[in-house]
Amino acid sequence: MPQAGKSSQTVTRALSILELLGKQGEVGVRDIARQLKVAPSMAQRLINSLSEAGFIEKSVESSRWKIGYKTFQIGSTFISNIDLNAAASPELRWLADQNHINSFLGVLRERSVVYLAAVQSGAPIKITNSPGSTTYLHSTALGKAILSGKSEKEAIELLGPSPYLGLTKKTRRTFTALAKDLEECRRVGYAMSDEENIDNVFAVGSPIINSQGETIGAISGAVPRQKLSAKTISELCRLIRESANRVSQRLGAPPAQYK
């Protein structure tokens, strides 16, 4: 581990313990102290703090310390995101290359949608959102699809107080207006954003479900709004929903049953 200043020395030492256990498996207090070059009493205090938070735990058989459930949860989240990207990538490419739809993959982080991937179509008009950038929950098809997997209370807490920011004249600015879209998404498997986030952009988003039945992200497709017919919109909705369903099945979810 790199040298740290006094203010971060405790954090650095705690991270060193996690790194040590990750490499060596079960390790005793004295071995931890020796390898960190600290007194056993200091090592024990760090171990106690990590143990109380669930990051490490004592082995019943050996009384040595090993990685705990909280560290496993964090690592599993990282792996899950990798799996999500791998599962969604073929669908994003298919939507863009074969159907001329700008396609996106997003997940919930704090109170925003974070783009994990974006594939631009070969259409003359491009709708760009860079991976790693954030966008709004209330005005985007991605955001609505993700919110549809939350309870009303959870959704309201995530959105914060209304009125929500108006991005265009069509943006839903109250939860009452938005709730209808969320309920419809639960029923049919997709949500629409009809010029609610960007003028002249029509988008459809569909939730991605994991093997535990949890909504862990969403796929969306965006196209220019002008000259869209009802038939074209219906086809776009079908394509996005089916792509999201295939991603979900790759992650262990059963086939979705929508009305």
C-alpha positions as CSV (number, residue, x, y, z in Angstrom):
1,M,0.0,0.0,0.0
2,P,1.2,3.6,-0.6
3,Q,2.4,5.7,2.2
4,A,-0.4,7.9,3.7
5,G,-0.6,11.0,5.8
6,K,-1.7,10.9,9.4
7,S,-5.3,11.8,8.5
8,S,-5.7,8.7,6.3
9,Q,-3.3,6.3,8.1
10,T,-6.0,4.4,9.9
11,V,-8.0,3.9,6.6
12,T,-4.8,2.9,4.8
13,R,-4.0,0.3,7.5
14,A,-7.6,-1.1,7.4
15,L,-7.5,-1.4,3.6
16,S,-4.1,-3.2,4.0
17,I,-5.8,-5.7,6.2
18,L,-8.5,-6.4,3.6
19,E,-5.8,-6.7,0.9
20,L,-3.8,-9.1,3.1
21,L,-6.8,-11.3,3.8
22,G,-7.8,-11.2,0.2
23,K,-4.4,-12.6,-0.8
24,Q,-3.7,-15.0,2.1
25,G,-7.1,-16.2,3.3
26,E,-7.2,-16.7,7.0
27,V,-4.6,-14.8,9.0
28,G,-4.1,-14.4,12.8
29,V,-3.8,-11.1,14.7
30,R,-0.1,-11.3,15.3
31,D,0.6,-12.1,11.7
32,I,-1.5,-9.2,10.6
33,A,0.4,-6.9,13.0
34,R,3.8,-8.2,11.8
35,Q,3.0,-7.7,8.1
36,L,1.6,-4.2,8.7
37,K,4.5,-3.4,11.0
38,V,2.2,-2.2,13.8
39,A,1.7,-3.3,17.4
40,P,-0.7,-6.2,18.0
41,S,-3.0,-3.8,20.0
42,M,-3.3,-1.5,17.0
43,A,-4.0,-4.4,14.7
44,Q,-6.7,-5.7,17.1
45,R,-8.4,-2.3,17.1
46,L,-8.5,-2.2,13.3
47,I,-9.7,-5.8,13.2
48,N,-12.5,-5.0,15.7
49,S,-13.7,-2.0,13.6
50,L,-13.7,-4.0,10.4
51,S,-15.4,-6.9,12.1
52,E,-18.2,-4.7,13.5
53,A,-18.9,-3.4,10.0
54,G,-19.0,-6.9,8.6
55,F,-16.0,-6.5,6.3
56,I,-14.1,-9.3,8.1
57,E,-15.0,-12.2,10.4
58,K,-13.4,-14.8,12.6
59,S,-13.1,-18.4,11.5
60,V,-14.9,-20.7,13.9
61,E,-12.4,-23.5,13.3
62,S,-9.1,-21.6,13.5
63,S,-9.9,-18.3,15.3
64,R,-8.1,-16.5,12.5
65,W,-9.6,-13.7,10.5
66,K,-11.0,-13.9,7.0
67,I,-12.9,-11.8,4.5
68,G,-16.5,-11.1,5.7
69,Y,-19.9,-10.9,4.0
70,K,-19.8,-7.1,3.4
71,T,-16.6,-7.3,1.4
72,F,-18.1,-10.1,-0.6
73,Q,-21.2,-8.0,-1.3
74,I,-19.1,-5.2,-2.7
75,G,-17.1,-7.5,-4.8
76,S,-20.2,-9.2,-6.1
77,T,-21.6,-5.8,-7.1
78,F,-18.5,-5.2,-9.2
79,I,-18.8,-8.6,-10.8
80,S,-22.5,-8.0,-11.4
81,N,-21.8,-4.8,-13.3
82,I,-19.3,-6.7,-15.5
83,D,-21.9,-9.4,-16.1
84,L,-24.5,-6.8,-16.9
85,N,-22.3,-5.1,-19.5
86,A,-21.4,-8.4,-21.1
87,A,-25.1,-9.5,-21.2
88,A,-26.3,-6.2,-22.6
89,S,-23.6,-5.5,-25.1
90,P,-24.9,-7.8,-27.9
91,E,-28.3,-6.3,-27.6
92,L,-27.1,-2.7,-27.7
93,R,-25.1,-3.5,-30.8
94,W,-28.0,-5.3,-32.5
95,L,-30.4,-2.4,-31.8
96,A,-27.9,0.1,-33.2
97,D,-26.5,-1.8,-36.2
98,Q,-29.6,-3.7,-37.3
99,N,-32.4,-1.4,-36.3
100,H,-30.8,2.0,-36.5
101,I,-31.6,2.8,-32.8
102,N,-29.3,4.7,-30.6
103,S,-29.0,2.3,-27.6
104,F,-28.0,2.8,-24.0
105,L,-27.5,0.8,-20.8
106,G,-28.0,2.5,-17.4
107,V,-28.0,1.7,-13.7
108,L,-29.2,3.5,-10.6
109,R,-26.5,5.3,-8.6
110,E,-27.6,7.4,-5.7
111,R,-30.4,9.5,-7.2
112,S,-29.3,9.5,-10.8
113,V,-29.0,7.1,-13.8
114,V,-25.4,6.4,-14.8
115,Y,-24.8,5.3,-18.4
116,L,-22.7,2.1,-18.4
117,A,-22.7,1.8,-22.2
118,A,-23.9,3.7,-25.3
119,V,-23.9,2.5,-28.9
120,Q,-24.7,5.0,-31.6
121,S,-26.6,3.9,-34.7
122,G,-25.6,4.7,-38.2
123,A,-28.6,7.0,-38.6
124,P,-27.9,10.6,-39.8
125,I,-29.0,12.1,-36.4
126,K,-27.0,10.8,-33.4
127,I,-28.1,11.1,-29.8
128,T,-25.0,10.9,-27.7
129,N,-24.5,10.1,-24.0
130,S,-21.0,9.0,-22.9
131,P,-20.5,6.0,-20.6
132,G,-20.0,7.3,-17.0
133,S,-22.2,10.4,-17.5
134,T,-25.4,10.8,-15.5
135,T,-28.9,11.7,-16.3
136,Y,-32.3,12.2,-14.6
137,L,-34.7,9.6,-13.3
138,H,-37.9,11.5,-13.9
139,S,-37.4,12.6,-17.5
140,T,-35.7,9.6,-19.2
141,A,-37.0,6.3,-20.4
142,L,-34.0,4.6,-18.6
143,G,-35.0,6.4,-15.3
144,K,-38.6,5.5,-15.6
145,A,-37.8,1.8,-16.3
146,I,-35.5,1.6,-13.3
147,L,-38.1,3.4,-11.0
148,S,-40.8,1.0,-12.1
149,G,-38.9,-1.7,-10.0
150,K,-39.2,0.4,-6.9
151,S,-42.1,0.9,-4.5
152,E,-44.0,4.2,-4.5
153,K,-42.2,5.2,-1.3
154,E,-38.8,4.3,-2.6
155,A,-39.4,6.1,-5.9
156,I,-40.6,9.3,-4.1
157,E,-37.5,9.2,-1.9
158,L,-35.2,8.8,-4.9
159,L,-36.9,11.6,-6.8
160,G,-36.9,14.1,-3.9
161,P,-39.3,16.9,-3.5
162,S,-41.4,18.1,-6.5
163,P,-41.7,20.0,-8.7
164,Y,-38.9,18.2,-10.5
165,L,-36.6,19.9,-12.9
166,G,-38.3,20.8,-16.2
167,L,-36.0,19.8,-19.1
168,T,-38.6,20.5,-21.8
169,K,-42.2,21.6,-21.9
170,K,-43.3,17.9,-21.7
171,T,-41.3,16.9,-18.6
172,R,-43.4,15.2,-15.9
173,R,-42.8,17.5,-12.9
174,T,-44.9,15.8,-10.2
175,F,-45.0,12.3,-8.9
176,T,-48.7,12.0,-9.7
177,A,-48.0,12.5,-13.4
178,L,-44.9,10.2,-13.3
179,A,-46.7,7.5,-11.3
180,K,-49.0,6.7,-14.3
181,D,-45.9,6.0,-16.5
182,L,-44.4,3.8,-13.8
183,E,-47.5,1.7,-13.4
184,E,-47.8,1.4,-17.2
185,C,-44.2,0.2,-17.3
186,R,-44.9,-2.5,-14.7
187,R,-47.9,-3.7,-16.8
188,V,-46.4,-3.6,-20.3
189,G,-42.6,-3.9,-19.7
190,Y,-41.5,-0.5,-21.1
191,A,-41.6,3.2,-20.4
192,M,-41.6,6.0,-22.9
193,S,-40.0,9.5,-22.8
194,D,-41.7,11.5,-25.5
195,E,-39.6,14.7,-25.7
196,E,-39.5,14.9,-21.9
197,N,-35.8,15.0,-21.6
198,I,-34.6,16.4,-24.9
199,D,-36.7,18.2,-27.5
200,N,-37.2,16.1,-30.7
201,V,-36.0,12.8,-29.0
202,F,-38.3,9.9,-28.4
203,A,-37.0,7.1,-26.2
204,V,-38.2,3.8,-24.8
205,G,-36.7,2.0,-21.8
206,S,-37.2,-1.5,-20.4
207,P,-36.0,-2.8,-17.0
208,I,-33.3,-5.5,-16.7
209,I,-34.1,-8.1,-14.0
210,N,-31.6,-10.4,-12.3
211,S,-32.1,-13.9,-11.0
212,Q,-33.5,-12.7,-7.7
213,G,-36.3,-10.7,-9.5
214,E,-34.6,-7.3,-8.8
215,T,-34.5,-4.5,-11.3
216,I,-30.7,-3.8,-11.6
217,G,-30.7,-1.5,-14.6
218,A,-32.4,-0.8,-17.9
219,I,-31.9,-0.7,-21.7
220,S,-33.2,2.2,-23.7
221,G,-33.4,3.1,-27.4
222,A,-33.7,6.7,-28.7
223,V,-34.6,8.1,-32.1
224,P,-35.6,11.5,-33.5
225,R,-39.2,12.3,-32.8
226,Q,-40.2,13.8,-36.1
227,K,-42.2,11.6,-38.5
228,L,-42.6,8.8,-36.0
229,S,-45.9,6.9,-36.7
230,A,-47.9,4.9,-34.1
231,K,-46.7,1.7,-35.9
232,T,-43.1,2.7,-35.6
233,I,-43.4,3.6,-31.9
234,S,-45.1,0.2,-31.3
235,E,-42.3,-1.6,-33.0
236,L,-39.6,0.4,-31.1
237,C,-41.3,-0.5,-27.8
238,R,-41.3,-4.2,-28.8
239,L,-37.7,-4.3,-29.8
240,I,-36.5,-2.6,-26.6
241,R,-38.6,-4.8,-24.4
242,E,-37.5,-8.0,-26.1
243,S,-33.8,-6.9,-25.9
244,A,-34.1,-6.2,-22.1
245,N,-35.9,-9.5,-21.6
246,R,-33.0,-11.4,-23.3
247,V,-30.5,-9.6,-21.2
248,S,-32.5,-10.5,-18.0
249,Q,-32.6,-14.1,-19.1
250,R,-28.8,-14.1,-19.6
251,L,-28.6,-13.0,-16.0
252,G,-30.8,-15.8,-14.7
253,A,-34.2,-14.2,-14.7
254,P,-37.2,-16.2,-16.1
255,P,-38.9,-14.9,-19.3
256,A,-41.0,-11.8,-18.5
257,Q,-44.7,-12.0,-18.6
258,Y,-46.2,-8.7,-19.6
259,K,-49.7,-7.7,-20.8
